């Protein structure tokens, strides 16, 4: 049984749907998307082939350019910068392999109920963005995997439910929240220089574009992220206690700074 929830960029509403839904699998779907007729069938089949998978990532294509990728599963770089695999690329079969990835984009994410019962649902501190990555971090640390299912296809009308300055603010804030809450200590010890450099580069780019509203919002987001670190550190202790995977595994699921997944 599959339970479907609508993701409209509001974490509280999403959680209400996740908590009420009692299916074996729970899926979130943006209200600006169109799913292929076989999408659910492919999601369930992928879960069946991968009993260790707590998340399934779909292939998301642009609504108005259906030969162009928005995401083929999400990655997370060791410097703390996340991204969409294949974003803006023309879909010519380069992402047709069913494989493990870091995360499923929250606009079309599928979750195993047993995993949600173990690690919890979306964290409302991550309002608007990165809540899917936070959940993926918690899942990965607890031993659950994310599999990309290339035949589970969804078309996304990009930016219909948010963007611009709002997205810039919350992206700036929530990327720091991820580092404070989820990024493991042994990775911090190895990669702290690249993490700090990445955040510094974001600040410099925003200052250069200061006249733009989105750039100023990104800076405000970074400041808000730093201010919120103490609250996230309280949650960090409980998240890191759930970790059952070793450093070798974490290295295998993270993307290098210069890699293009």
Secondary structure, DSSP 8 states (H G I E B T S, - for coil): -EEEEEE-S-HHHHHHHHHH--SSEEEEEETTEEE-TTHHHHHHHHHHH-TTEEEEEEEEEESS-TTBEEESSEEEBTTS-EEETTTT-B-SSTT-S-EEESB--GGGEEEEHHHHHHH-S--GGG-SSSHHHHHHHHHHHTT-EEEEEEEEEEEE-TTTT--HHHHHHHHHHHHHHHHHHTS-HHHHHHHHHHHHHHHHHHHHHHHHTTTSHHHHHHHHHHHHHHHTHHHHHHHHHHHHHT----HHHHHHHSB-TT---
